């Protein structure tokens, strides 16, 4: 069995530290992206709700006067 090279072990260790740091950055970026997607989904749902409310209100504004004038 050969003796491990200390320089090689140092390089491997530094590479592992770099990869761990890079992984943390990617994890944080993924969390931020998930938050953004969730915000966009909520906002788009609110826009859809607003659109339906406006359609219903406009429909009632047209239909109710016809019914009440009978």
Helices and strands as residue ranges (DSSP letters): H 6-68
